[in-house]
Amino acid sequence: MSVRELVVLGTASQVPTRHRNHNGYLLRWDGEGFLFDPGEGTQRQMLRAGVAAHDLHRICVTHFHGDHSLGLAGVIQRINLDRVPHQVTAHYPESGQRFFDRLRYATAYRETVQLTEAPVAADGVLARTGGYTLEARRLSHPVESYGYRLTEPDGRRMLPDRLAAHGIKGPDVGRIQKEGSLNGVLLDDVSEVRRGQRFAFVMDTRLCDGVHALADGCDLLVIESTFLDEDERLAVEHGHLTAGQAARAARDAGVRHLVLTHFSQRYSEPAEFERQARAAGYEGELTVAHDLLRVPVPKRR
């Protein structure tokens, strides 16, 4: 059975707190695992969440501030210690290559795994498989930062009533799916487009074109809301979003499930983020993330 879910490993911005670890997010997408922004302590949070090094296939770093990348050293060494049998690919801003190199070789260890470096230099597609397209978009932060988006190809949904009306059943259903027509009946006559699922990961950024492009039509959007709305001036100054800004972006993009995260340690009441997001007009499913939370990708409509 395919599994598509987000596993939240950490939700703190800048510094960890007693209840929030540095950033870290694992997306399970069928048989692959995408680790986003492994901050300090990610390896231990993986253990607590039941996530193994063998679950990782891609590591996606938005930018090289410590709360989003200091866990890379431990995660990479754990991948090698556990002798992960498949290729692991790392995506990160090309301008931060020197930081990636330092973290990858922070200490001595034995390399046993093929870790492929695939830095991001511009907006565009990073990988295309039968199950998804992974792309990156530039964000607006004091250091170069990219958000990531995963899009499943559109498929077809067969319509039983139309199949029955045309007398198509049994092996003939597979034939018309494969060949596109059968005895004058077109595939379009007995099916409809099933839109592929969409996921986006948006971290440290001001509002910009990249935010809107990544969020567009997402089934699940994970987005930073470092500040509350009353501190919008600080958010703009430091290159971040408020809860209201994140929620309005999600509302305008038609996001089905919004996950707010990356909270400043100055706030102690998570419910206020939800209140401000609702006040901004977002009416879809809303989650204020906490460590070790699991969030399923919404089922197709």
N, C-alpha and C positions, 0 to 999 in steps of 0.2 A: 504494500500500500504506500502510495506517495505521501510524503509529509512536507508541508510548507508552513513554517512557523518561524517567528522571531524569538530568540532566547536572549534576554537582556542580562548582560554580565556586570555592567556598571553604568551609573547615571550621573556622576558628579562632574562638574566643570572645574577646571583649574587645580583644585586640591580635593582629595577624598575626604569624606566625613565619617563619623561613627557608623552611619547607616548607608552610605553611598560610596561605592568603589569608583575609581577612575573609569572612564568610558570603556566599553567593550560590548559588541553586539554580534550574535551569530544568527545568520539567516539559513535555515534548512530549506533547501529547494529541491524536492525530490531526493535524488541520491547525492547531492552536492552540498557542501557547507561553505558559506561566505562569512569570513570574520572581518568585521568592520572596526576600525579604530581601536586597536588593542592598547589601552593605557596600562599604567603600572598596576600590577596585581591581577592581570587577566588570567594568567595560568592557574592561579588558585581559584578564581571565580569559575573557570571552566570545570575544575574538579567539583566544586560545590553544585554546579548546574548539571552535572552528568554529561559534560561535553568532553570528548577525547580528541587528542591530536589527530587521530585517524579520520575524524569528522571534517577536517579542514581541507578544502581544495583551492580556495582563493582567499588572499588577504588583501583588503582594500583600505588604504589609509587616505583620509581626506587631506591631511596636512601634518606638518611636523612640529606641532606644539606638543609638549610632553604628555599632557593628559590624553592625547590621542595616539601616542606612538611609543611611549617608554616601555610598554609591555612586549614590543616586538622581539627584543633580545631573548627573553625567556620563552616566548612562544616558538620562535625559530629553533632554539636549542632543544625544546621539547619535541618538536617534529622530528628532529634528527635522533634524539635519544630513543624515541619510540619507533624509529625506522618506518615511518609512514611509507606504504608501498607505492603510492601514486604520486604523480607530479603535483606540486603545490605552486601556484602562481601568485606573485605579489605585485599589486598595483599601487602606485603612490606618485605624487608630483615629481616630475623629472628634475625640477629645480632643487629638490631636497635629496638628490642622490648621495651627497656626502653624509647626510644624517642617516640614511638607510644603511650605507656601508658601515658606519660606526656602530649602529645597533646590531646589524647582522654579525659583526665580528667584535662585539664588545668584550668577549672573553674567549679563552681557548676552549674548543670542543671539537669533536670528531664529526665531520660532515658525512652523512650517510644517505641523504635525501636530495632529489633533484628539485631545487627551489629556483623557479624561473622568475627573473626580474622583468617586469613589463611596465616601466614607468609611463606616466601620463603627461603629455606635452600640450595637448589641446583638446577641445571638445570633440567628441566622436565616439564611435564604436570601439570597444576594447576586445570583445570576444563575441563570437556568434556560434551557437551550437543548435542542435535540434530542439532543445528544451528552453532556450532563452537567448536574448541579446543583452549583453552588458555594455552600458555606455557611461561616459563621464561628462559632466558639465562644470565649467569654471564658476566658482562662487566669489563673493566679495569679503575678504578678510585681510588683515594686515600682512599675512604671509600667503603665498599661493595655496589655494585650496580648491578641491574638486568634490562634487557630490556624485553619487552613483545611482544608476537606475537599471532595473532588471525588467525585461519585457518578454513575456511568453508569446510565441507566434499565435496568431488567430487560428482557430480550428473550425470544425463543422459540428453542429448538433443535429442528429437525425430526428425527424419528426414522425413518431409512430402512426399518427392518424393519416398523414399524407402517404406514408409507405403503404399502409393498408388500402388506401383509396386506389393506388396504382397496382395493387397486387404484388408488391415486392416484399419478400420475406426470406428467411433462412440465408443461405450463401449468397443470394442475389444482393443482399444489403451490402456485403463486403465488396461485391463486384462493382456496384454503382459508386461506392466511395472511392475505389481505386481507379476506375475508368472514367468517371465523370458523367456517364450516361448509360442507359440500359433500355433497349427496345423503344427508343424515342423519348424516354423519360430522362430529364436532366437532373443532375445532383441538386441544383438550385430548387427544383420542384418539390423535393422531399426533405430538405434540410435548410438550416439557417446558419449564419456565421456565429461562432462562439468566440467572443473576444478573449484574447489571452490576458492572463493576470499581470498586474503591474505593481512593482515595488520600487520605492525610492528611499535613499538615505541622504539626508541633508544635515550637515553639521555646520560648524562655525561660519557664519555669514551674515551680512546685512541683506535686506531685500534686494533682489537683483533678477535679471532675466533668467539666470541659471536656476534659481529657486523655483520659478514658475514652470520652466520647461521640465524640470525633474518631477515636480508634483503632479503634472497634468494627467488627470484621469486615473490616479493611482488607487489600487485596492487597499494598499497599506503604505502609509508614509511615516517614516521615522524622522523627526525634525527637532533641531535644538530650540529650546525656549529658555535661554539662560536667565533672562530678566523678566520681571513683571512690568506691566505697562507704565507704571509710574516712573520707571527708570529707563524709559526709552532713550533719553539722551546718552546715558552710559552705554546702552546697547549699540547705538550708532557709532559712538566714539571708539568702542572696542571691537566692532565688527561682529555683532551678534543680533539675535532676534528676541523680541518679547513674546509672551504667550499670545497676546492679541494679534501681533503681526503674523506669527506662525499659523494661527487659526484662520485668519482672513485669507492667507495664501492657500490653505487647504480648502477652504470654502469655495474660493474662486476657481480652483482646479478640479472641483468635483471629487475630492478624495473621499473614499468610503470609510476608512478607519484611520484615525490620526493618533500617532503616538508622540507625546511630548517628552523630552528628556534633556540632559545636559544642564542641570540646574545649578545656579550659583549657591555657594554655601551661606550667602547672606539671608536666605529664606528658609524658614522652618516649617511652613504650612503648605504642603503640596496641593491641598484642595483649592487654594487661591489660583493656581495655574488653570485648573479646570473651570473655575468660575469665570475667569477673564476670557478663556477660549470660547466659552458659550456666549458670553456677552458680545464677543466679536462676530457672532452669527454663524458659527460652525454647528451644524445640526447632525452630522454623522456620528459614527461610533468613535468614542474618545477615550484614550488611556493616558493617564499620567504615570509614566514608567517608574518602577522601582526595581532594585537589584533582584535578579533571579526570576523575574517575571517571564512567563511564556505567552506569546500573543500569536494565535493562528492567523494566517492569511485568510481573509474572508472568503467564504464559498462563493462560487460563481452564481450569478442571479439566474 
